[in-house]
Amino acid sequence: MHRFFISPEAIESNTCIITGTDAHHIQNVLRLKTGEEIMLCNGQGTDYRAVIREISKGHVRVELTESSPSKTEPDLKVTLLQGLPKASKMETIIQKCVELGIYDIIPITTARTVVRISSGRDAEKKTARWQRISEEAAKQCGRGIIPKVHSPLTFDQAVKSCQAGLKIIFWEEEKSQSLRLILQSQAEKPDSIAILIGPEGGLEEDEVIMAEKHGWVSASLGTRILRTETAGMAVLAAIMYQMEELE
């Protein structure tokens, strides 16, 4: 069944009006007709079965026939703090991490970050594009929410403001603590985990030391050094498996 996101404000009683690109997609790409069913999601974890009742230029009116909690959302909320990579790697990271169940993503600038966002307007444009990529990925994989991609923060801002129950920073120089050992050492399953991945050049020791002073735990990903665009996906998949979110 075709799936679309709507804002909660778009729902009035048991009716919803779909406009914009989704209305165009329904009318001109999918060529759906009145009486056909679609699935809507309010982006906050609730799904609606809906029947198309009216199609006009730029508008599709549907009747909501059933609502239920989204079944695709993990209980565990994982935040990715991603050192800004070069080229279009950030787009790939966002897309694949949304598919794997990420809750939100915070791009960060670190000491070795090559990419620099020059102005507030530039940051707004990039963030808006990244958010669209998150939305498209969430539609494709049937998510119940659209993971938020935040405006870029500095390393210091991100590390100090993070409030996750468990905070893990990945560093190639860490030799004693693996991700598996850290997860298994938790007395109780955390409801939120933050993972921090450096950019192409990795993290500096001073950054790791500073993060540890603010409650972060450094971890190794084994003997092989992963690319920045691979590391976040690998960590997220491992966490979801270990925490039984792939059952």
N, C-alpha and C positions, 0 to 999 in steps of 0.2 A: 504494500500500500504506500502511495506517495506521502511524504512527510514534510511538513512546513513548520517553521517557528512563527509564533505570533506574540505580541506583547499582551500581558494580562489586561491592559486597559482597552484592548480591542474587543473584548468579550462583553456583550450586554445580554443578560439573561441567558438564553440558549442560542444566541446568534452571534456571528462574527463576520466582519467585512475584511476581506483580504485585498490589499492594494499593492502597488509598486511592482518590483521585479517578480515577486511570487505570483501575483495575479497574471502578469504577462506569461510566466512559465506555464501556469495552469491552462490559460487560454490558447496560446500560440505555439507552445512547444509540446506539452503533453496532450493538448487538444481534448481535455476532459469535458464531459457533458453534465448537465443537470441530472441529479439522481445518483451520480457516482460518489463513492466514498473516498475520503482522504483522512490522514492522521495529522492533527495539529499538536504542537507542544508549546506551552507558555514560557519555556526557557527557565522555569523554576522548579522543574521536576514533576509536572502534571501533563499527562497526555489526554487528548480528546479525539474520539471518533467523530467525524463530521460528514454530513451529506451536502453536496452542492445543490443549492436551491435556485440560484440566479447567477447568470453570467452576463455582465455588460462591459463596455469598454473600460478597462482599467480597474474594474471592481469584480470581486467574486463574493457572493453572499452564501454563507454556509450555516447549516443548523447543527448544533452540537448535540449528539445523541447519547454520549457516554463519556465519563471521565474516569481516570485511574492514575495512580502514581506511576511515574516512569520506572520501568524495570531494568533500565540499562545503566543506572548510576551506581558507582561503587560507594560503599559506606565511608571508606577512607578518603579524605581530602588531601591530595598531594599537590603542593605548589612547586613549580620549577623556577628557580632563579638562574637564568641563563646568561652567561657572559656573551655580549654581542659578537656574533661571528661575521665573517666577510660574506660579500655577495648575497645570494638568495638563500643561504643556509637557514636563516631564521624562519623563513616560510616553511621549509621542510620540517624543521623541528616542531613548529606549532601544529602543523597538519598531523604528523604522526603521533605526537603526544596527546592530542585531542582524541584520536582514535583509541589510544591505549588507556584513556580514562583520567587524564590530568584535570585538576580542578581549576587552577589558574596559573598564569605564566608571567614572570616579572623579568624583563630584559634588564641587564645591569652592565655598567661600564666598570672595568677593572684597570689595574695598572698596565696590563699588557693588551688591552683592547685596541685593535687597529681602527675599527669603525668608530667614528665620532659623529654624533648627531649635533648639527651646528646650531640649531635654533629651536625655540619653542614650537614654531610652526612646522618645522621639519619633523619634530618628534610627534606632533599631532597627526600629521599625514601618514607617517610610518605606522603609528599605533592604530590608526583607523584601518589601514590596509591589513595589518596583522589580525585585527579583530574580525574583519570580513573573512579571512582565511580560516579562523577558528570557527566561525559560524558555518561556513560551507562544509568543513570537516565534520562538525557536529551533526549537520543534516545528513551527510552521507553515511555516517556510522550509527545513526539512531540515538544520539545522546538525548538526555532529558534536560540538560542545561547547555548553554553556550559558554564554555570556559572563557573567563575574562583575560585579556592580554593588557597588562598595565602599561602606563607610560614608563619609559626607561628611568631607572634610578642609579645612583652611584653605588659602588660596592658598600661603602660605609652606611649609606642610608638603608639599603636593603637588609644588610646583616643586623643592624641595630633595631630595625622596626619589625622584624619577623616575629610572629607570635605562635608559630606552630608548636605542637606538642613534642615533636622530635625534629631536630635540625641537623642535617648531615651535609658536610662540605667534602667534595671529592678532590683528592690531591695525589698526584703521582708519586710523591715522596713519602706518603704514609705507608708503612711496612707492616704494622702489627694489627690493625683493625680492618676487617673486611665488612662489607655491607651485611652479609649474612650474620656475622657475629653480633653486630650492632642490633639488628632486628630481633635476633633470638634472645638478646640480653634484656629486652624490655619486659618488665614485670606484668604490665598490662598492654593490650593492643592500643596504640595511640589513635586518636580520632583524626589527627592531622600530622602530616610529615612535610617538611621543606627539604628540597635537595638543591644544592648549589653546584653548578658546573662552570668551569672557567672557559675563556675563549681559546682560540687556536694556540696561543703561547702559554696557556696554563695560568696558574695562580702563583703569586710570589709568597714566599714564606711569611713575610710580615702580614699579609692579608689573612693567611690561615691562622696565625697566632692571634690576630685581632678578633677573628670570628670565634675562636675557641673561648676567648674572654667573655663573649656574649652568648655562651651556651651552645655553640655549635660543636659537633663531634666530627673529626676528620676521619675519612674512610678511604680505603683502597678499592680499586676495581680489578685487582689482579696484576699479573705480570705484564700484560699487554697494555700499551697506551692507546686509548680510543680517541678517535676524532671528536671534536666538540659536538658535531651534529649527530654522532652516534651515542655518546655517553648518556645524555638525558633519556633517550628512548630505552637504552639497555637498563639503566637504573630503574626507570618507571616500571618496565615489564617485570623486573626481578622483584620489586616491592609488591606489585599486584599479585604475583604468584605466591610469594612468601606469606602475604597477609590474607590469602585465600579469597582474593577479589576476582579471580578468573574461574571460579567454580561455576 
